[in-house]
Amino acid sequence: MSDKQLASRIDKRTAVIGVVGMGYVGLPLVRTFCGAGFRCLGYDIDDRKVTQLNAGRSYIKHIPSATISGLIKDKRFRASSRSSDLRSCDAILVCVPTPLTRMREPDMTFVEATCDMLAGVLKRGQLIVLESTTYPGTTKEVVKPILERGGLKADRDFYLAFSPEREDPGREDFTTETIPKVVGGIGPRSRQLASALYEAAISRVVSVSSCEVAEASKILENVYRCVNIAMINELKVLFDRMGINIWEVIEAASTKPFGFQPFYPGPGLGGHCIPIDPFYLTWKAREYDSPTRFIELAGEINTSMPAYVVAKVADGLNRFRKAINGSRILVLGLAYKRDIDDLRESPSIELIELLRKHGATVDYNDPHIPATHKQREHNLRMKSRPLTAATLKTYDCVLISTDHSSYDYPWIVKHARLVVDTRNATAGCRTGRSKIVRA
């Protein structure tokens, strides 16, 4: 198939879109492209996900099962764990994890394994787009050579591009369809075809000159947030020692109508991007003998926050002549941020593990996560505990790690012995202030 034929299929909505990775990025993409009139194939190596999706069941909170079952019923979508099924696709979007190794270096295992798989099914005229966040140069230096092993050449026989995912679970003001899509191609034809594909489903496409620019743009977005959050976390520690409420300071500073954007402290960084992606650039920068001091310092500050919170728990318990060792602690909120069911890189997990190492008995409550599941580096094997007045009274400390909006914070403070608040969730509580420790 030529580039003109592929462009025509995209324009007529007859192109079949394959999405590799049915997670928090891939599944919203399926919904978006199906909603734009395309047929989609969702590929995942996890047979349980494939079975659930083909049965019309969603495992992601903000994508209703009714949406998936409707797409299945209309034959606009099906899921598969057979790589050979991807041969039927005109475009394949790759949405696989890009974690860090224990040495905080890029772990390209999932990207490389996916490319190896795609090299075995790649056909002339297909468009491959990597969406996984990574360091500048990945598409050209890692993906392209693997895909070209069979003899087909990028931007001539098949088309290759990078378009970083910009998903933010829990947001209601933006969706996959309305978040502008940055697209960079390995060459001009690849860029044009990838841009045309996304323009068919997304309200605004920002075409840039290369894959490297697109890769760097996503890293910049996340470095920006990482560094600013680190600054606020550092000031939180300083202002606490000075007896100043950092939240009140941020609120006051936010009244300036220009030159200031508020960032907020927390118990650590969570999610699939900000705790990880800046270190991809740090690693790549070594190749150019260019140290990234801001990123490294920000990483040190942000990764130190769980230990700071545990120290605050110890301070609070000391008021009651208790140690962490032997105490019963309830962590409120397991998700990495408010009102979602995503616990990837959640600081709550590290808090639980640190508290256990200090000898505490730890439980959690999260209305969005009834039970934990095995992760790459963690397996807590826990279930959410019921939140009642009676159960709250059995704990020596309640640690607010994620400020879900469904929690009744005045009620929690009323029935808890001690509350350690990492999110300023108890700011509106008029009574029980002596029980609250800001962290």
WOJOBEL-V560423 format. One record per helix or strand. SS is the DSSP state (2 for helix, 1 for strand). FROM is the first residue (numbers start at 0). TO is the last residue. Records with the same first field share a line. If there is no record, write none. Layout:
# WOJOBEL-V560423
SS->FROM-TO, FROM-TO
This chain:
# WOJOBEL-V560423
2->2-10, 25-34, 46-53, 64-72, 82-87, 108-118, 137-149, 187-198, 210-240, 245-252, 276-287, 292-317, 346-356, 388-391, 408-414, 432-434
1->15-19, 38-42, 76-79, 90-93, 99-99, 105-105, 126-129, 153-153, 157-161, 180-184, 204-207, 327-331, 360-364, 370-370, 382-382, 396-399, 418-420, 435-437
